[in-house]
Amino acid sequence: MKKLASLAFILFAASLPASAIDFNKPDEALQGFVKLRGNTDGSDTYADWKVTVFIVEPGKKAVPVMRLDGFNVGRAIKNDDGSYQWLSREVAYYRDLKSGDVLKQWMNPVTGKTNDVMHVVNDPVNGKFAAASLSLPWDVRGEDVFLKMDIPLAYPNALQPGDYPEESTGPTYFASEHFLYFAKTRDFDDPKLTSVPVTYAWTRTGPWLPWMKMGQRPGYVLYSGQGKKLKSAADLDKVVREYTERNHALFMKAPEKLVTPNETSWTYYKKLNPVKK
């Protein structure tokens, strides 16, 4: 019986079609990435995240201090040269660890002071996807597809210490973001799918947030969470969706045209708190 079962499995495996997508070919990998991140038909795509935020001080154990729940809404527009323009915006809200309430103020356990919370309201968050420049470490293992993206960041801080002594962690902004996407091979192989279901893990290390007003005190913020691509805005977390509809209704839809530069929490803080001359 075991020999018959083994023979049946071999015959079944031999009858399976070869994978229809080759991630080693730049053009096919580009199509795969757009299907993973968005939708090749140009429609809006929603991807959410649920994150725990930790404070890390030198010589001390990381301490969870709040949640950060939000989403990105984006659309991929195909250019004449075959590349894609990614147009998106995103919001995320700092929430109480236990109650889940969206925070207005936060008792900083490091400084002992109460800070007014500034949520993530980034518009735009755009990018360009091109076969020639998109080299990614796809990992195909049978029915599973993994994609790991490590993004170390270092660039001039939008909040310079001379202008923002309490909010700035230094002249250079240092951070590191790490994504691990999970999808199914069969979804990439289905020619009818213009978007593939995906879940992902996200980890980030970054400087103290400007609104924490911790200056250049040693330490950093650690973010650990997960998310998934949603079928529609109706699948968003109820608190996140309703808060966005009330306060940032524009963020329920992806941008329709390219605007530069991209927004970050640091440039947004500077916009809301310009230097007084």
C-alpha positions as CSV (number, residue, x, y, z in Angstrom):
1,M,0.0,0.0,0.0
2,K,2.9,2.4,0.8
3,K,4.4,1.8,-2.6
4,L,1.1,2.4,-4.3
5,A,0.6,5.6,-2.3
6,S,4.1,6.9,-3.1
7,L,3.6,6.1,-6.8
8,A,0.3,7.9,-6.8
9,F,1.9,11.0,-5.2
10,I,4.7,11.0,-7.8
11,L,2.3,10.8,-10.7
12,F,0.2,13.6,-9.2
13,A,3.2,15.8,-8.7
14,A,4.4,15.2,-12.2
15,S,1.0,16.3,-13.6
16,L,1.1,19.6,-11.8
17,P,1.9,22.6,-14.1
18,A,5.2,24.4,-13.6
19,S,5.0,27.8,-11.9
20,A,3.7,30.4,-14.3
21,I,5.8,33.2,-12.8
22,D,9.6,33.4,-12.8
23,F,10.8,35.8,-10.2
24,N,14.3,35.7,-11.7
25,K,13.0,37.5,-14.7
26,P,12.8,41.3,-14.0
27,D,9.6,42.0,-15.9
28,E,7.8,39.0,-14.2
29,A,9.2,40.0,-10.8
30,L,7.8,43.5,-11.3
31,Q,4.3,42.2,-12.1
32,G,4.6,40.0,-9.1
33,F,5.6,42.8,-6.8
34,V,2.8,45.1,-8.0
35,K,0.3,42.3,-7.4
36,L,1.7,41.7,-4.0
37,R,1.8,45.3,-2.9
38,G,-1.2,46.6,-4.8
39,N,-3.3,45.8,-7.9
40,T,-2.3,45.8,-11.5
41,D,-5.8,47.0,-12.5
42,G,-5.1,50.4,-10.9
43,S,-7.8,50.2,-8.2
44,D,-7.3,51.3,-4.6
45,T,-5.6,48.8,-2.3
46,Y,-5.8,48.9,1.5
47,A,-3.1,47.3,3.7
48,D,-3.4,47.6,7.5
49,W,-1.2,47.1,10.5
50,K,-1.5,46.4,14.2
51,V,1.7,47.3,16.1
52,T,3.1,47.3,19.6
53,V,5.4,50.3,20.3
54,F,8.3,49.7,22.7
55,I,10.7,52.2,24.3
56,V,14.3,51.0,24.5
57,E,16.8,52.7,26.8
58,P,20.5,51.6,27.1
59,G,21.0,48.8,29.7
60,K,17.2,48.4,30.2
61,K,14.6,45.9,29.0
62,A,12.3,47.1,26.2
63,V,9.0,48.3,27.6
64,P,5.7,48.2,25.6
65,V,4.1,51.6,26.0
66,M,1.3,51.9,23.4
67,R,-0.3,50.5,20.2
68,L,0.0,51.9,16.7
69,D,-2.8,50.8,14.4
70,G,-3.4,52.2,10.9
71,F,-3.4,51.6,7.2
72,N,-2.1,52.6,3.8
73,V,-4.3,53.1,0.8
74,G,-2.5,53.1,-2.6
75,R,-2.9,52.5,-6.3
76,A,-0.4,51.5,-8.9
77,I,-0.5,53.3,-12.2
78,K,1.3,51.8,-15.2
79,N,3.6,54.1,-17.1
80,D,4.3,54.1,-20.8
81,D,7.7,52.6,-20.2
82,G,6.3,49.6,-18.3
83,S,7.1,50.8,-14.8
84,Y,4.5,51.6,-12.2
85,Q,3.9,54.8,-10.2
86,W,2.8,54.1,-6.7
87,L,0.4,56.7,-5.3
88,S,-0.5,56.3,-1.6
89,R,-1.2,58.0,1.7
90,E,-1.4,56.5,5.2
91,V,-2.7,57.2,8.7
92,A,-2.0,55.5,12.0
93,Y,-3.1,56.2,15.5
94,Y,-1.4,55.7,18.8
95,R,-3.7,53.8,21.1
96,D,-3.8,52.8,24.8
97,L,-2.3,49.3,25.3
98,K,-5.2,48.0,27.3
99,S,-8.3,50.0,26.4
100,G,-7.5,50.6,22.7
101,D,-8.6,54.2,23.0
102,V,-7.0,56.6,20.6
103,L,-4.7,58.7,22.7
104,K,-4.8,62.5,22.9
105,Q,-2.1,62.7,25.6
106,W,0.5,60.2,26.8
107,M,2.3,60.0,30.1
108,N,6.0,59.6,29.1
109,P,7.5,57.0,31.5
110,V,11.0,58.2,30.7
111,T,10.6,61.9,31.4
112,G,7.6,61.7,33.7
113,K,5.9,64.4,31.6
114,T,2.6,64.4,29.7
115,N,2.9,64.8,26.0
116,D,0.3,65.8,23.4
117,V,0.1,63.0,20.9
118,M,0.6,63.6,17.2
119,H,-0.7,60.7,15.1
120,V,0.7,59.5,11.8
121,V,-0.9,61.5,8.9
122,N,1.4,61.1,5.9
123,D,0.3,62.3,2.5
124,P,1.8,61.4,0.1
125,V,3.8,58.2,0.5
126,N,4.7,57.6,-3.1
127,G,7.2,55.5,-5.0
128,K,8.1,54.1,-8.4
129,F,8.4,50.4,-9.3
130,A,10.6,49.6,-12.3
131,A,12.0,46.2,-13.5
132,A,15.5,47.6,-14.0
133,S,15.8,48.8,-10.4
134,L,13.6,46.3,-8.5
135,S,15.9,43.5,-7.4
136,L,14.2,41.7,-4.5
137,P,15.1,38.4,-2.6
138,W,12.0,36.4,-3.6
139,D,12.0,33.0,-1.8
140,V,9.7,30.4,-3.4
141,R,9.2,27.2,-1.4
142,G,6.6,25.0,-3.0
143,E,3.2,26.5,-2.4
144,D,4.6,29.5,-0.3
145,V,6.2,32.7,-1.5
146,F,8.2,34.8,0.9
147,L,9.7,38.3,0.3
148,K,12.0,40.0,2.9
149,M,12.7,43.7,2.6
150,D,15.3,45.3,4.9
151,I,15.4,49.1,4.6
152,P,18.1,51.0,6.5
153,L,17.6,54.7,6.5
154,A,19.9,57.7,7.1
155,Y,19.3,61.2,5.8
156,P,19.3,64.8,7.1
157,N,16.8,65.2,9.9
158,A,13.9,67.5,9.0
159,L,14.0,68.7,12.6
160,Q,17.5,70.1,13.2
161,P,18.7,70.4,16.8
162,G,19.3,74.1,16.6
163,D,15.7,74.8,15.6
164,Y,14.0,71.9,17.6
165,P,16.2,71.1,20.6
166,E,13.4,69.1,22.4
167,E,12.1,67.3,19.3
168,S,15.3,66.5,17.4
169,T,17.4,63.4,18.0
170,G,20.3,64.9,16.0
171,P,21.3,66.3,12.6
172,T,20.9,62.9,10.9
173,Y,17.7,60.8,10.9
174,F,18.5,57.1,11.5
175,A,16.0,54.3,11.3
176,S,15.6,50.8,10.0
177,E,12.4,49.1,8.6
178,H,12.0,45.3,8.0
179,F,9.1,43.7,6.1
180,L,8.5,40.0,5.7
181,Y,5.6,39.2,3.2
182,F,3.8,35.9,3.0
183,A,1.8,34.8,-0.1
184,K,0.8,31.7,-2.0
185,T,2.4,30.5,-5.3
186,R,-1.0,29.5,-6.7
187,D,-2.2,33.1,-6.4
188,F,0.7,34.4,-8.5
189,D,0.1,31.7,-11.0
190,D,-3.6,32.5,-11.4
191,P,-3.8,34.8,-14.6
192,K,-7.2,36.0,-13.4
193,L,-5.8,37.6,-10.3
194,T,-4.6,41.2,-10.6
195,S,-3.9,41.3,-6.9
196,V,-2.7,38.5,-4.6
197,P,-3.7,38.1,-1.0
198,V,-0.8,38.8,1.4
199,T,0.0,39.0,5.1
200,Y,3.2,40.5,6.5
201,A,5.2,41.2,9.6
202,W,6.8,44.6,10.2
203,T,9.6,45.6,12.5
204,R,11.1,49.1,12.8
205,T,13.7,50.8,15.0
206,G,13.6,54.6,14.9
207,P,14.4,57.7,16.9
208,W,12.3,59.2,19.6
209,L,9.2,60.7,18.1
210,P,9.2,64.5,17.9
211,W,6.1,64.9,20.1
212,M,7.8,62.8,22.9
213,K,10.2,65.7,23.3
214,M,13.1,63.6,24.4
215,G,15.8,65.4,22.5
216,Q,19.1,63.5,22.1
217,R,18.6,61.3,25.1
218,P,20.1,57.8,24.5
219,G,17.6,55.2,23.3
220,Y,15.2,54.5,20.6
221,V,11.7,53.3,19.7
222,L,11.0,49.7,18.6
223,Y,7.9,48.8,16.6
224,S,6.7,45.2,16.2
225,G,3.5,44.2,14.4
226,Q,1.7,42.5,11.5
227,G,-0.7,43.4,8.8
228,K,-2.5,42.2,5.7
229,K,-3.9,43.4,2.4
230,L,-7.7,43.9,2.8
231,K,-10.5,43.3,0.3
232,S,-11.9,46.8,0.9
233,A,-12.1,49.7,3.3
234,A,-15.0,47.9,5.0
235,D,-12.5,45.4,6.5
236,L,-10.5,48.0,8.3
237,D,-10.4,48.0,12.1
238,K,-13.6,49.6,13.2
239,V,-12.0,52.2,15.5
240,V,-9.3,53.1,12.9
241,R,-11.9,53.4,10.1
242,E,-14.4,55.5,12.0
243,Y,-11.7,57.8,13.4
244,T,-10.3,58.3,9.9
245,E,-13.8,59.0,8.4
246,R,-14.4,61.6,11.1
247,N,-11.0,63.3,11.1
248,H,-9.1,62.5,7.9
249,A,-11.7,61.5,5.3
250,L,-9.3,62.2,2.5
251,F,-7.3,59.2,3.6
252,M,-10.1,56.8,2.7
253,K,-9.0,57.0,-0.9
254,A,-5.7,56.8,-2.7
255,P,-4.2,60.0,-4.3
256,E,-5.1,60.6,-7.9
257,K,-2.0,62.4,-9.0
258,L,1.7,62.5,-8.2
259,V,2.7,65.0,-5.6
260,T,6.2,65.5,-4.1
261,P,7.9,65.3,-1.7
262,N,6.8,62.4,0.5
263,E,5.5,63.2,4.0
264,T,6.8,61.7,7.2
265,S,6.0,62.2,10.9
266,W,9.0,64.5,11.1
267,T,8.1,66.7,8.1
268,Y,4.5,66.8,9.3
269,Y,5.5,67.9,12.7
270,K,7.6,70.7,11.2
271,K,4.6,71.7,9.0
272,L,2.4,72.0,12.1
273,N,5.1,73.6,14.2
274,P,7.2,75.9,12.0
275,V,10.2,77.6,13.4
276,K,9.4,81.0,14.8
277,K,11.7,83.7,13.3
